[in-house]
Amino acid sequence: MKYIILIFAFTITGVFNGYGQHFLSTNKKADKFYQEARSLFRAGETEKARNMLEKAAVLDSAFSALYLLRADMFHKQGDRTGEMKAIEKALSIDSLKGYAYYFMVLADGYFDRGAYETAQKYYRLYLERDKRLTGAMQVKKRLEDCAFALKALKNEVRRETELYLQSERPVYWPSLDVTGNTLLYTEQVGDREMMWMLRDSVRYPLDFYPEGKCGAPSLTADGQMMYFTMVGGQGRSDIYVAYRVSDSTWSVPISLGEPVNTDGWEAQPAISADGTRLFFASTREGGRGGSDIWYSRLLRRESNGMQYWSQPRCLYFNTPGDEMAPFLYFDNQTLFFASDGYPGMGRKDIYKVDLNKVSEPQHIGITVNTQGDELGFIVDASGQWGYFSSDVSGRRCIYRYRLEDSLACPPTAYIRLLTENEAGEAVSPDYLTVVAVESGDTLAYYDRVYAHSDMLACVPAETLLLVGAMKKGYLYYSDTLAVKPAGREYPRQKVVVLRKVEKDRTLVLKGVFFDVDDYRLKPESYNELRQVMEFMRLNPDVKIEISGHTDNSGSDEHNRRLSEDRAFEVYKYLFLHRIGKDRMSYKGYGKDIPLESNDTEAGRAANRRTEIRIK
Protein backbone atom coordinates (compact mmCIF):
# COMPACT_ATOMS: atom_id res chain seq x y z
CA MET A 1 0.00 0.00 0.00
CA LYS A 2 1.42 3.33 -1.05
CA TYR A 3 0.83 4.99 2.28
CA ILE A 4 1.49 2.15 4.71
CA ILE A 5 4.96 3.35 5.53
CA LEU A 6 3.39 6.25 7.40
CA ILE A 7 2.33 3.78 10.03
CA PHE A 8 5.91 3.50 11.15
CA ALA A 9 6.15 7.09 12.28
CA PHE A 10 7.59 5.64 15.45
CA THR A 11 11.10 4.85 14.35
CA ILE A 12 12.92 2.02 16.02
CA THR A 13 15.30 4.44 17.66
CA GLY A 14 12.43 6.55 18.91
CA VAL A 15 10.76 3.52 20.43
CA PHE A 16 13.62 2.17 22.46
CA ASN A 17 14.67 5.66 23.51
CA GLY A 18 11.33 6.01 25.26
CA TYR A 19 10.58 2.69 26.85
CA GLY A 20 13.78 2.61 28.85
CA GLN A 21 12.34 5.33 31.06
CA HIS A 22 9.20 3.33 31.87
CA PHE A 23 10.21 -0.30 32.11
CA LEU A 24 12.54 -0.47 35.05
CA SER A 25 13.74 -3.61 36.79
CA THR A 26 13.71 -3.99 40.52
CA ASN A 27 17.07 -5.66 40.09
CA LYS A 28 19.61 -2.85 39.80
CA LYS A 29 22.23 -5.11 38.21
CA ALA A 30 19.75 -6.31 35.58
CA ASP A 31 18.82 -2.73 34.86
CA LYS A 32 22.48 -1.85 34.46
CA PHE A 33 23.02 -4.67 31.95
CA TYR A 34 19.92 -3.53 30.08
CA GLN A 35 21.15 0.09 29.88
CA GLU A 36 24.52 -1.09 28.59
CA ALA A 37 22.74 -3.26 25.99
CA ARG A 38 20.78 -0.23 24.77
CA SER A 39 23.96 1.81 24.37
CA LEU A 40 25.72 -1.01 22.53
CA PHE A 41 22.75 -1.52 20.20
CA ARG A 42 22.73 2.19 19.34
CA ALA A 43 26.42 1.98 18.59
CA GLY A 44 25.88 -0.93 16.22
CA GLU A 45 27.36 -3.52 18.55
CA THR A 46 24.40 -5.86 18.26
CA GLU A 47 26.12 -9.08 19.34
CA LYS A 48 27.58 -7.48 22.48
CA ALA A 49 24.18 -5.94 23.21
CA ARG A 50 22.55 -9.37 22.92
CA ASN A 51 25.03 -10.82 25.43
CA MET A 52 24.21 -8.05 27.89
CA LEU A 53 20.48 -8.75 27.49
CA GLU A 54 21.04 -12.42 28.25
CA LYS A 55 22.82 -11.48 31.48
CA ALA A 56 19.94 -9.17 32.42
CA ALA A 57 17.34 -11.86 31.66
CA VAL A 58 19.09 -14.32 34.02
CA LEU A 59 18.72 -11.79 36.82
CA ASP A 60 15.15 -10.65 35.98
CA SER A 61 13.15 -12.76 33.50
CA ALA A 62 10.06 -10.57 34.04
CA PHE A 63 11.83 -7.45 32.82
CA SER A 64 9.59 -6.61 29.80
CA ALA A 65 11.90 -3.97 28.34
CA LEU A 66 14.48 -6.70 27.68
CA TYR A 67 12.16 -8.38 25.21
CA LEU A 68 11.25 -5.17 23.44
CA LEU A 69 14.91 -4.38 22.91
CA ARG A 70 15.41 -7.95 21.72
CA ALA A 71 12.51 -7.39 19.29
CA ASP A 72 14.30 -4.34 17.91
CA MET A 73 17.41 -6.44 17.39
CA PHE A 74 15.44 -9.06 15.47
CA HIS A 75 13.89 -6.28 13.39
CA LYS A 76 17.29 -4.96 12.43
CA GLN A 77 18.34 -8.48 11.38
CA GLY A 78 15.17 -8.96 9.32
CA ASP A 79 13.98 -11.78 11.57
CA ARG A 80 10.27 -11.08 11.68
CA THR A 81 9.35 -14.26 13.54
CA GLY A 82 11.87 -13.55 16.28
CA GLU A 83 10.64 -9.96 16.51
CA MET A 84 7.01 -11.05 16.96
CA LYS A 85 7.87 -13.69 19.59
CA ALA A 86 9.86 -11.16 21.57
CA ILE A 87 7.01 -8.61 21.49
CA GLU A 88 4.47 -11.22 22.58
CA LYS A 89 6.76 -12.22 25.44
CA ALA A 90 6.91 -8.60 26.59
CA LEU A 91 3.14 -8.32 26.21
CA SER A 92 2.64 -11.36 28.42
CA ILE A 93 4.45 -9.43 31.17
CA ASP A 94 3.26 -5.86 30.60
CA SER A 95 0.31 -4.17 28.84
CA LEU A 96 2.75 -2.03 26.81
CA LYS A 97 0.53 0.95 27.34
CA GLY A 98 1.73 3.82 25.20
CA TYR A 99 3.63 1.64 22.73
CA ALA A 100 1.14 1.18 19.93
CA TYR A 101 3.90 0.56 17.40
CA TYR A 102 4.46 -2.98 18.66
CA PHE A 103 0.81 -3.86 18.19
CA MET A 104 1.16 -2.79 14.58
CA VAL A 105 4.16 -5.09 14.16
CA LEU A 106 2.14 -8.01 15.51
CA ALA A 107 -0.94 -7.13 13.46
CA ASP A 108 0.98 -6.88 10.17
CA GLY A 109 2.91 -10.04 10.97
CA TYR A 110 -0.20 -12.11 11.53
CA PHE A 111 -1.95 -10.54 8.53
CA ASP A 112 0.95 -11.55 6.29
CA ARG A 113 0.64 -15.09 7.64
CA GLY A 114 -3.07 -15.25 6.88
CA ALA A 115 -4.00 -15.35 10.59
CA TYR A 116 -6.73 -12.78 10.06
CA GLU A 117 -8.58 -13.12 13.39
CA THR A 118 -5.38 -12.56 15.38
CA ALA A 119 -4.43 -9.70 13.07
CA GLN A 120 -7.86 -8.13 13.73
CA LYS A 121 -7.24 -8.26 17.48
CA TYR A 122 -3.91 -6.45 17.26
CA TYR A 123 -5.12 -3.86 14.73
CA ARG A 124 -7.94 -2.98 17.13
CA LEU A 125 -5.51 -2.78 20.05
CA TYR A 126 -3.34 -0.51 17.97
CA LEU A 127 -6.24 1.88 17.42
CA GLU A 128 -7.00 1.83 21.15
CA ARG A 129 -3.38 2.50 22.16
CA ASP A 130 -2.34 5.04 19.50
CA LYS A 131 -3.66 8.31 20.92
CA ARG A 132 -2.23 10.26 17.99
CA LEU A 133 -4.11 7.98 15.54
CA THR A 134 -1.01 7.60 13.42
CA GLY A 135 -1.96 5.59 10.36
CA ALA A 136 -5.58 5.13 11.52
CA MET A 137 -6.92 5.16 7.95
CA GLN A 138 -4.49 2.48 6.90
CA VAL A 139 -5.36 0.30 9.88
CA LYS A 140 -9.08 0.60 9.14
CA LYS A 141 -8.32 -0.58 5.59
CA ARG A 142 -6.51 -3.60 7.03
CA LEU A 143 -9.51 -4.35 9.25
CA GLU A 144 -11.69 -4.30 6.13
CA ASP A 145 -9.24 -6.72 4.52
CA CYS A 146 -9.41 -9.05 7.50
CA ALA A 147 -13.22 -9.08 7.46
CA PHE A 148 -13.21 -9.66 3.68
CA ALA A 149 -10.66 -12.47 3.95
CA LEU A 150 -12.49 -14.29 6.74
CA LYS A 151 -15.74 -14.18 4.76
CA ALA A 152 -14.00 -15.37 1.57
CA LEU A 153 -12.33 -18.28 3.37
CA LYS A 154 -15.68 -19.31 4.77
CA ASN A 155 -17.61 -19.12 1.49
CA GLU A 156 -15.05 -20.12 -1.17
CA VAL A 157 -13.07 -23.26 -1.94
CA ARG A 158 -9.37 -22.89 -2.65
CA ARG A 159 -8.41 -24.94 -5.68
CA GLU A 160 -5.07 -26.48 -6.51
CA THR A 161 -2.50 -24.47 -8.42
CA GLU A 162 0.45 -25.82 -10.39
CA LEU A 163 3.99 -24.53 -9.88
CA TYR A 164 4.77 -23.53 -13.46
CA LEU A 165 8.17 -21.83 -13.29
CA GLN A 166 10.66 -21.40 -10.49
CA SER A 167 14.30 -20.44 -10.15
CA GLU A 168 16.90 -19.90 -7.49
CA ARG A 169 15.98 -16.23 -7.91
CA PRO A 170 12.54 -14.57 -7.93
CA VAL A 171 10.66 -14.89 -11.27
CA TYR A 172 7.56 -12.92 -12.22
CA TRP A 173 5.67 -10.96 -14.97
CA PRO A 174 4.73 -13.85 -17.29
CA SER A 175 3.60 -13.03 -20.84
CA LEU A 176 2.42 -15.46 -23.55
CA ASP A 177 1.84 -15.06 -27.25
CA VAL A 178 -1.44 -16.39 -28.63
CA THR A 179 0.09 -19.72 -29.67
CA GLY A 180 1.34 -20.42 -26.15
CA ASN A 181 4.76 -21.36 -27.58
CA THR A 182 6.57 -18.20 -26.44
CA LEU A 183 6.76 -17.23 -22.77
CA LEU A 184 8.47 -14.08 -21.54
CA TYR A 185 9.22 -13.46 -17.88
CA THR A 186 11.37 -11.37 -15.58
CA GLU A 187 14.02 -12.60 -13.16
CA GLN A 188 15.61 -10.67 -10.31
CA VAL A 189 19.38 -10.94 -10.33
CA GLY A 190 20.72 -9.15 -7.25
CA ASP A 191 19.80 -5.50 -7.64
CA ARG A 192 19.08 -6.00 -11.34
CA GLU A 193 16.10 -7.25 -13.29
CA MET A 194 16.43 -8.99 -16.63
CA MET A 195 14.02 -10.67 -19.03
CA TRP A 196 14.06 -14.16 -20.46
CA MET A 197 12.26 -15.71 -23.41
CA LEU A 198 11.26 -19.36 -23.23
CA ARG A 199 10.45 -20.57 -26.74
CA ASP A 200 9.87 -24.25 -27.53
CA SER A 201 11.58 -25.16 -24.20
CA VAL A 202 14.74 -23.16 -25.09
CA ARG A 203 15.62 -20.19 -22.87
CA TYR A 204 17.06 -16.98 -24.38
CA PRO A 205 18.28 -13.92 -22.43
CA LEU A 206 16.79 -10.53 -23.34
CA ASP A 207 19.41 -8.33 -21.73
CA PHE A 208 18.73 -4.94 -23.28
CA TYR A 209 20.21 -3.05 -20.34
CA PRO A 210 23.07 -5.07 -18.81
CA GLU A 211 23.81 -2.55 -16.09
CA GLY A 212 20.30 -1.92 -14.80
CA LYS A 213 16.74 -3.11 -14.75
CA CYS A 214 14.34 -4.10 -17.50
CA GLY A 215 11.31 -6.32 -17.18
CA ALA A 216 7.51 -6.69 -17.16
CA PRO A 217 7.27 -7.70 -20.85
CA SER A 218 4.02 -7.85 -22.82
CA LEU A 219 3.69 -9.45 -26.26
CA THR A 220 1.34 -8.78 -29.12
CA ALA A 221 -0.67 -11.87 -30.04
CA ASP A 222 1.59 -12.72 -32.97
CA GLY A 223 4.71 -12.38 -30.84
CA GLN A 224 6.27 -9.81 -33.20
CA MET A 225 6.32 -6.80 -30.84
CA MET A 226 7.34 -6.68 -27.20
CA TYR A 227 6.59 -3.82 -24.82
CA PHE A 228 8.47 -3.64 -21.53
CA THR A 229 9.82 -1.43 -18.74
CA MET A 230 13.37 -0.16 -18.59
CA VAL A 231 14.89 2.01 -15.88
CA GLY A 232 16.17 5.35 -17.06
CA GLY A 233 15.09 7.51 -19.96
CA GLN A 234 12.75 10.44 -19.32
CA GLY A 235 11.92 9.39 -15.76
CA ARG A 236 12.59 6.76 -13.14
CA SER A 237 11.41 4.11 -15.59
CA ASP A 238 9.92 4.26 -19.08
CA ILE A 239 8.09 1.98 -21.49
CA TYR A 240 9.89 0.71 -24.60
CA VAL A 241 9.06 -1.40 -27.63
CA ALA A 242 11.26 -3.90 -29.48
CA TYR A 243 10.52 -5.75 -32.73
CA ARG A 244 11.27 -9.43 -33.27
CA VAL A 245 14.20 -10.00 -35.66
CA SER A 246 14.45 -13.79 -35.33
CA ASP A 247 13.35 -16.55 -32.96
CA SER A 248 15.94 -15.48 -30.40
CA THR A 249 16.77 -11.85 -31.20
CA TRP A 250 15.02 -8.50 -31.00
CA SER A 251 15.65 -5.02 -32.34
CA VAL A 252 17.19 -2.21 -30.33
CA PRO A 253 14.52 -0.94 -27.90
CA ILE A 254 12.70 2.27 -28.81
CA SER A 255 11.17 4.50 -26.15
CA LEU A 256 7.47 5.25 -26.63
CA GLY A 257 8.28 8.83 -25.68
CA GLU A 258 5.70 11.43 -24.75
CA PRO A 259 2.88 11.45 -23.86
CA VAL A 260 3.19 7.86 -22.55
CA ASN A 261 6.51 8.41 -20.79
CA THR A 262 6.98 11.32 -18.39
CA ASP A 263 9.60 12.38 -15.86
CA GLY A 264 7.80 10.11 -13.36
CA TRP A 265 7.37 6.34 -13.23
CA GLU A 266 5.78 4.47 -16.15
CA ALA A 267 5.95 0.69 -16.09
CA GLN A 268 4.28 -2.69 -16.52
CA PRO A 269 2.75 -2.29 -19.99
CA ALA A 270 -0.08 -4.48 -21.29
CA ILE A 271 -0.47 -4.37 -25.05
CA SER A 272 -3.60 -5.45 -26.89
CA ALA A 273 -3.49 -8.46 -29.21
CA ASP A 274 -3.14 -6.26 -32.31
CA GLY A 275 -0.74 -3.74 -30.78
CA THR A 276 -3.09 -0.73 -30.96
CA ARG A 277 -4.14 -0.33 -27.30
CA LEU A 278 -1.81 0.14 -24.37
CA PHE A 279 -2.48 -0.12 -20.63
CA PHE A 280 0.25 0.65 -18.11
CA ALA A 281 0.96 1.64 -14.51
CA SER A 282 2.13 5.16 -13.70
CA THR A 283 2.57 7.61 -10.83
CA ARG A 284 2.06 10.58 -13.16
CA GLU A 285 0.03 13.63 -12.19
CA GLY A 286 -3.72 13.47 -12.64
CA GLY A 287 -4.23 10.05 -11.10
CA ARG A 288 -6.21 8.96 -8.07
CA GLY A 289 -3.31 7.67 -6.02
CA GLY A 290 0.36 6.78 -6.10
CA SER A 291 0.20 4.16 -8.87
CA ASP A 292 -2.75 4.04 -11.27
CA ILE A 293 -3.57 2.23 -14.50
CA TRP A 294 -3.69 4.39 -17.61
CA TYR A 295 -4.87 3.78 -21.18
CA SER A 296 -3.57 5.05 -24.54
CA ARG A 297 -4.28 4.14 -28.18
CA LEU A 298 -1.90 3.94 -31.12
CA LEU A 299 -1.98 6.89 -33.52
CA ARG A 300 0.65 5.74 -36.02
CA ARG A 301 3.92 3.90 -36.55
CA GLU A 302 6.85 5.17 -38.57
CA SER A 303 9.13 3.15 -40.82
CA ASN A 304 11.98 3.62 -38.33
CA GLY A 305 9.95 1.83 -35.64
CA MET A 306 8.90 4.96 -33.76
CA GLN A 307 5.36 4.86 -32.38
CA TYR A 308 3.03 7.69 -31.51
CA TRP A 309 0.30 7.29 -28.90
CA SER A 310 -2.68 9.31 -27.72
CA GLN A 311 -2.75 11.29 -24.47
CA PRO A 312 -3.21 8.64 -21.75
CA ARG A 313 -6.31 8.70 -19.58
CA CYS A 314 -6.74 7.45 -16.04
CA LEU A 315 -9.20 4.55 -15.80
CA TYR A 316 -12.28 4.83 -13.62
CA PHE A 317 -11.56 1.95 -11.25
CA ASN A 318 -8.32 3.37 -9.82
CA THR A 319 -8.31 4.01 -6.05
CA PRO A 320 -6.20 5.98 -3.54
CA GLY A 321 -4.26 2.72 -3.18
CA ASP A 322 -1.94 1.18 -5.75
CA GLU A 323 -3.25 -0.29 -9.00
CA MET A 324 -0.67 -1.91 -11.24
CA ALA A 325 0.26 -4.93 -13.39
CA PRO A 326 -2.56 -4.73 -15.97
CA PHE A 327 -3.26 -7.53 -18.46
CA LEU A 328 -5.70 -7.20 -21.36
CA TYR A 329 -7.18 -10.46 -22.57
CA PHE A 330 -7.29 -11.20 -26.30
CA ASP A 331 -10.92 -10.08 -26.51
CA ASN A 332 -9.84 -6.45 -25.90
CA GLN A 333 -12.51 -6.26 -23.23
CA THR A 334 -11.43 -8.18 -20.13
CA LEU A 335 -8.75 -6.54 -17.99
CA PHE A 336 -7.00 -8.07 -14.98
CA PHE A 337 -4.90 -6.00 -12.59
CA ALA A 338 -3.33 -6.02 -9.13
CA SER A 339 -4.48 -3.67 -6.38
CA ASP A 340 -4.25 -2.99 -2.65
CA GLY A 341 -6.99 -0.36 -2.80
CA TYR A 342 -9.92 -2.80 -2.69
CA PRO A 343 -10.71 -5.25 0.12
CA GLY A 344 -8.49 -8.28 -0.31
CA MET A 345 -6.56 -11.18 1.17
CA GLY A 346 -3.03 -9.77 1.30
CA ARG A 347 -0.70 -7.06 0.20
CA LYS A 348 -1.88 -7.02 -3.43
CA ASP A 349 -4.67 -9.08 -4.92
CA ILE A 350 -5.81 -9.69 -8.50
CA TYR A 351 -9.07 -8.21 -9.79
CA LYS A 352 -11.04 -8.48 -13.04
CA VAL A 353 -13.01 -5.76 -14.80
CA ASP A 354 -15.08 -5.58 -18.00
CA LEU A 355 -13.97 -2.47 -19.89
CA ASN A 356 -17.30 -2.30 -21.70
CA LYS A 357 -19.09 -1.70 -18.40
CA VAL A 358 -18.63 0.75 -15.53
CA SER A 359 -18.79 -1.67 -12.62
CA GLU A 360 -16.96 -2.66 -9.46
CA PRO A 361 -13.92 -4.83 -10.20
CA GLN A 362 -14.31 -8.49 -9.30
CA HIS A 363 -11.97 -10.12 -6.77
CA ILE A 364 -10.87 -13.30 -8.55
CA GLY A 365 -10.92 -15.48 -5.44
CA ILE A 366 -8.78 -17.25 -2.89
CA THR A 367 -7.22 -19.75 -5.30
CA VAL A 368 -4.98 -16.99 -6.65
CA ASN A 369 -5.23 -14.34 -3.95
CA THR A 370 -3.57 -15.18 -0.65
CA GLN A 371 -2.00 -13.39 2.27
CA GLY A 372 1.02 -12.93 0.00
CA ASP A 373 1.68 -10.56 -2.90
CA GLU A 374 0.11 -11.60 -6.22
CA LEU A 375 1.08 -9.85 -9.45
CA GLY A 376 1.21 -10.30 -13.20
CA PHE A 377 -1.95 -12.34 -13.78
CA ILE A 378 -2.51 -13.41 -17.41
CA VAL A 379 -4.88 -15.79 -19.24
CA ASP A 380 -3.92 -17.92 -22.24
CA ALA A 381 -5.82 -17.88 -25.53
CA SER A 382 -8.06 -20.78 -24.52
CA GLY A 383 -9.56 -18.55 -21.85
CA GLN A 384 -9.24 -21.46 -19.41
CA TRP A 385 -5.74 -21.20 -17.88
CA GLY A 386 -4.49 -18.40 -15.67
CA TYR A 387 -0.82 -17.67 -14.94
CA PHE A 388 0.43 -15.44 -12.13
CA SER A 389 3.34 -14.77 -9.79
CA SER A 390 3.15 -15.00 -6.00
CA ASP A 391 5.54 -14.91 -3.07
CA VAL A 392 3.24 -16.79 -0.68
CA SER A 393 5.72 -19.68 -0.43
CA GLY A 394 8.53 -17.35 0.60
CA ARG A 395 10.01 -17.39 -2.92
CA ARG A 396 8.40 -15.55 -5.84
CA CYS A 397 7.45 -18.10 -8.50
CA ILE A 398 5.06 -18.36 -11.43
CA TYR A 399 1.99 -20.56 -11.00
CA ARG A 400 -0.89 -21.59 -13.20
CA TYR A 401 -4.33 -23.09 -12.67
CA ARG A 402 -7.53 -23.88 -14.52
CA LEU A 403 -9.98 -21.02 -14.16
CA GLU A 404 -13.39 -21.64 -12.64
CA ASP A 405 -16.37 -20.93 -14.89
CA SER A 406 -17.08 -17.52 -13.36
CA LEU A 407 -13.62 -16.27 -14.37
CA ALA A 408 -13.10 -18.09 -17.66
CA CYS A 409 -12.69 -15.81 -20.68
CA PRO A 410 -14.28 -16.41 -24.08
CA PRO A 411 -12.15 -18.81 -26.12
CA THR A 412 -9.90 -17.17 -28.64
CA ALA A 413 -8.88 -18.54 -31.99
CA TYR A 414 -6.12 -17.32 -34.21
CA ILE A 415 -5.67 -17.27 -37.93
CA ARG A 416 -2.54 -17.28 -40.00
CA LEU A 417 -2.82 -14.76 -42.83
CA LEU A 418 -0.60 -15.36 -45.86
CA THR A 419 -0.58 -12.59 -48.48
CA GLU A 420 0.60 -13.36 -51.98
CA ASN A 421 0.10 -12.32 -55.60
CA GLU A 422 -1.58 -14.36 -58.33
CA ALA A 423 1.69 -16.13 -59.04
CA GLY A 424 1.83 -17.41 -55.45
CA GLU A 425 4.69 -15.08 -54.51
CA ALA A 426 4.76 -13.51 -51.05
CA VAL A 427 3.58 -9.90 -51.03
CA SER A 428 3.44 -7.51 -48.07
CA PRO A 429 0.23 -5.47 -48.10
CA ASP A 430 0.01 -1.79 -47.26
CA TYR A 431 -2.89 -2.49 -44.93
CA LEU A 432 -4.61 -5.56 -43.59
CA THR A 433 -7.53 -5.61 -41.20
CA VAL A 434 -9.65 -8.23 -39.47
CA VAL A 435 -13.02 -6.90 -38.34
CA ALA A 436 -15.87 -8.55 -36.42
CA VAL A 437 -18.83 -8.14 -38.78
CA GLU A 438 -21.58 -7.86 -36.18
CA SER A 439 -19.90 -5.54 -33.66
CA GLY A 440 -17.67 -3.64 -36.08
CA ASP A 441 -14.69 -4.04 -33.73
CA THR A 442 -11.27 -4.07 -35.36
CA LEU A 443 -9.61 -7.25 -34.10
CA ALA A 444 -6.33 -6.95 -35.98
CA TYR A 445 -4.74 -4.08 -37.84
CA TYR A 446 -1.50 -4.21 -39.78
CA ASP A 447 -0.26 -1.00 -41.35
CA ARG A 448 2.44 -0.53 -43.96
CA VAL A 449 5.10 -0.41 -41.26
CA TYR A 450 4.10 -3.56 -39.45
CA ALA A 451 2.54 -5.63 -42.29
CA HIS A 452 4.39 -8.59 -43.76
CA SER A 453 3.46 -11.60 -45.87
CA ASP A 454 2.91 -13.97 -42.93
CA MET A 455 0.80 -12.55 -40.12
CA LEU A 456 -0.98 -14.02 -37.12
CA ALA A 457 -4.26 -12.48 -35.99
CA CYS A 458 -6.04 -13.18 -32.73
CA VAL A 459 -9.82 -13.36 -33.05
CA PRO A 460 -12.83 -14.45 -30.96
CA ALA A 461 -14.00 -17.95 -31.75
CA GLU A 462 -17.40 -18.48 -33.36
CA THR A 463 -17.39 -14.96 -34.83
CA LEU A 464 -18.05 -13.92 -38.41
CA LEU A 465 -14.99 -12.02 -39.59
CA LEU A 466 -14.27 -9.66 -42.47
CA VAL A 467 -10.69 -9.83 -43.75
CA GLY A 468 -9.61 -6.86 -45.84
CA ALA A 469 -6.23 -6.26 -47.46
CA MET A 470 -4.89 -3.53 -49.66
CA LYS A 471 -1.78 -2.67 -51.62
CA LYS A 472 -1.31 0.19 -54.04
CA GLY A 473 -1.70 -1.03 -57.60
CA TYR A 474 -3.64 -4.08 -56.50
CA LEU A 475 -7.35 -4.74 -56.29
CA TYR A 476 -8.74 -4.47 -52.80
CA TYR A 477 -9.22 -7.89 -51.13
CA SER A 478 -12.33 -8.68 -49.12
CA ASP A 479 -13.65 -11.94 -47.72
CA THR A 480 -15.63 -13.22 -44.75
CA LEU A 481 -14.91 -16.29 -42.65
CA ALA A 482 -15.91 -17.84 -39.35
CA VAL A 483 -13.26 -19.33 -37.09
CA LYS A 484 -13.83 -22.02 -34.51
CA PRO A 485 -11.52 -22.57 -31.52
CA ALA A 486 -8.36 -24.25 -32.70
CA GLY A 487 -5.57 -26.07 -31.04
CA ARG A 488 -2.39 -24.18 -30.39
CA GLU A 489 -0.50 -26.08 -33.01
CA TYR A 490 -3.07 -25.78 -35.78
CA PRO A 491 -4.22 -22.22 -36.50
CA ARG A 492 -6.73 -21.63 -39.26
CA GLN A 493 -4.85 -20.54 -42.38
CA LYS A 494 -6.19 -17.91 -44.74
CA VAL A 495 -4.45 -17.14 -48.02
CA VAL A 496 -5.07 -13.57 -49.15
CA VAL A 497 -4.48 -13.27 -52.89
CA LEU A 498 -3.87 -9.72 -54.10
CA ARG A 499 -4.67 -9.17 -57.79
CA LYS A 500 -3.28 -6.38 -59.93
CA VAL A 501 -5.66 -3.55 -60.82
CA GLU A 502 -6.73 -4.28 -64.41
CA LYS A 503 -9.70 -3.24 -66.54
CA ASP A 504 -12.89 -5.29 -66.08
CA ARG A 505 -11.68 -7.07 -63.00
CA THR A 506 -14.42 -7.46 -60.42
CA LEU A 507 -14.58 -7.73 -56.66
CA VAL A 508 -17.54 -9.05 -54.69
CA LEU A 509 -18.15 -6.90 -51.62
CA LYS A 510 -18.76 -9.76 -49.20
CA GLY A 511 -19.06 -7.43 -46.25
CA VAL A 512 -21.99 -5.44 -47.69
CA PHE A 513 -25.33 -6.60 -46.30
CA PHE A 514 -29.03 -5.92 -46.92
CA ASP A 515 -32.17 -7.34 -45.37
CA VAL A 516 -34.29 -9.63 -47.55
CA ASP A 517 -36.00 -7.66 -50.32
CA ASP A 518 -34.64 -4.36 -48.96
CA TYR A 519 -32.14 -1.94 -50.48
CA ARG A 520 -31.05 -0.09 -47.33
CA LEU A 521 -27.52 -0.75 -46.13
CA LYS A 522 -27.20 -2.60 -42.85
CA PRO A 523 -24.82 -0.92 -40.38
CA GLU A 524 -22.38 -3.85 -40.46
CA SER A 525 -21.71 -2.93 -44.11
CA TYR A 526 -19.84 0.23 -43.19
CA ASN A 527 -16.62 -1.63 -42.36
CA GLU A 528 -16.40 -2.95 -45.89
CA LEU A 529 -17.30 0.38 -47.47
CA ARG A 530 -14.61 2.16 -45.51
CA GLN A 531 -12.12 -0.23 -47.04
CA VAL A 532 -13.46 0.53 -50.52
CA MET A 533 -13.00 4.24 -49.78
CA GLU A 534 -9.40 3.60 -48.72
CA PHE A 535 -8.80 1.59 -51.91
CA MET A 536 -10.08 4.49 -54.02
CA ARG A 537 -7.88 6.97 -52.18
CA LEU A 538 -4.83 4.74 -52.44
CA ASN A 539 -5.40 4.41 -56.19
CA PRO A 540 -6.56 7.89 -57.32
CA ASP A 541 -6.66 7.00 -61.05
CA VAL A 542 -9.01 4.05 -60.63
CA LYS A 543 -12.65 4.31 -61.80
CA ILE A 544 -15.29 1.74 -60.85
CA GLU A 545 -18.75 0.53 -61.66
CA ILE A 546 -20.87 -0.51 -58.68
CA SER A 547 -23.26 -3.30 -59.65
CA GLY A 548 -26.13 -5.03 -57.87
CA HIS A 549 -27.16 -8.63 -58.57
CA THR A 550 -30.00 -10.91 -57.44
CA ASP A 551 -31.03 -14.54 -57.77
CA ASN A 552 -33.91 -15.62 -60.00
CA SER A 553 -36.61 -15.29 -57.34
CA GLY A 554 -39.27 -12.70 -58.20
CA SER A 555 -40.03 -10.89 -61.42
CA ASP A 556 -37.35 -9.58 -63.74
CA GLU A 557 -38.46 -5.96 -63.21
CA HIS A 558 -38.49 -6.30 -59.44
CA ASN A 559 -35.01 -7.85 -59.40
CA ARG A 560 -33.60 -5.20 -61.72
CA ARG A 561 -35.04 -2.37 -59.61
CA LEU A 562 -33.91 -3.93 -56.29
CA SER A 563 -30.39 -4.56 -57.59
CA GLU A 564 -30.11 -1.01 -58.92
CA ASP A 565 -31.37 0.49 -55.66
CA ARG A 566 -28.78 -1.51 -53.73
CA ALA A 567 -25.99 -0.41 -56.07
CA PHE A 568 -27.13 3.19 -55.71
CA GLU A 569 -26.99 2.95 -51.90
CA VAL A 570 -23.33 1.96 -52.10
CA TYR A 571 -22.70 4.71 -54.66
CA LYS A 572 -24.39 7.28 -52.43
CA TYR A 573 -22.38 6.21 -49.36
CA LEU A 574 -19.07 6.57 -51.21
CA PHE A 575 -20.10 9.92 -52.72
CA LEU A 576 -21.06 11.28 -49.30
CA HIS A 577 -17.59 10.28 -48.15
CA ARG A 578 -15.86 12.30 -50.84
CA ILE A 579 -15.39 9.80 -53.63
CA GLY A 580 -16.07 11.87 -56.78
CA LYS A 581 -18.93 11.15 -59.19
CA ASP A 582 -16.47 11.16 -62.06
CA ARG A 583 -14.85 8.03 -60.62
CA MET A 584 -18.03 5.99 -60.06
CA SER A 585 -21.12 4.69 -61.81
CA TYR A 586 -23.78 2.21 -60.73
CA LYS A 587 -26.09 -0.31 -62.38
CA GLY A 588 -28.54 -3.02 -61.42
CA TYR A 589 -28.26 -6.27 -63.41
CA GLY A 590 -30.98 -8.23 -61.60
CA LYS A 591 -30.58 -11.97 -62.28
CA ASP A 592 -28.76 -11.58 -65.59
CA ILE A 593 -25.17 -12.33 -64.47
CA PRO A 594 -25.26 -15.28 -62.05
CA LEU A 595 -22.05 -16.63 -60.56
CA GLU A 596 -23.53 -20.04 -59.82
CA SER A 597 -26.64 -22.07 -60.55
CA ASN A 598 -29.88 -20.81 -59.05
CA ASP A 599 -30.99 -24.42 -58.51
CA THR A 600 -29.51 -24.55 -54.99
CA GLU A 601 -29.81 -22.26 -51.99
CA ALA A 602 -26.02 -21.90 -51.83
CA GLY A 603 -25.98 -20.89 -55.49
CA ARG A 604 -28.78 -18.37 -55.03
CA ALA A 605 -26.95 -16.89 -52.01
CA ALA A 606 -23.78 -16.46 -54.08
CA ASN A 607 -25.76 -14.73 -56.83
CA ARG A 608 -27.23 -12.16 -54.41
CA ARG A 609 -24.28 -9.79 -54.29
CA THR A 610 -22.87 -6.32 -54.74
CA GLU A 611 -19.72 -5.91 -56.85
CA ILE A 612 -17.29 -3.30 -58.03
CA ARG A 613 -15.73 -3.53 -61.50
CA ILE A 614 -12.62 -1.68 -62.67
CA LYS A 615 -13.49 0.52 -65.67
Secondary structure, 3 states (H helix, E strand, C coil): CCCHHHHHHCCHHHHHHHHCCCCCCCCHHHHHHHHHHHHHHHCCCHHHHHHHHHHHHHHCCCCHHHHHHHHHHHHHHCCHHHHHHHHHHHHHHCCCCCCHHHHHHHHHHHHHCCCHHHHHHHHHHHHHHCCCCCCHHHHHHHHHHHHHHHHHHHHCCCCCCEEEECCCCCEEEEEECCCCCEEEEEEEECCEEEEEEEECCEEEEECCCCCCEEEEEEECCCCCEEEEEEECCCCCEEEEEEEECCCCCECCCEECCCCCCCCCEEEEEEECCCCCEEEEEECCCCCCCCCEEEEEEEEEECCCCCEEECCCEECCCCCCCCEEEEEECCCCCEEEEEECCCCCCCCEEEEEEECCCCCCCEECCCCCCCCCEEEEEEECCCCCEEEEEECCCCCCEEEEEECCCCCCCCCEEEEEEEEEECCCCECCCCEEEEEECCCCCEEEEECCCCCCCEEEEEEECCEEEEEEEECCCECCEEEEEEECCCCCCCCEEEEEEECECCCCCEEECCCCCECCCCCCECHHHHHHHHHHHHHHHHCCCCCEEEEEECCCCCCHHHHHHHHHHHHHHHHHHHHHCCCCHHHEEEEECCCCCCCCCCCCHHHHHHHCEEEEEEC
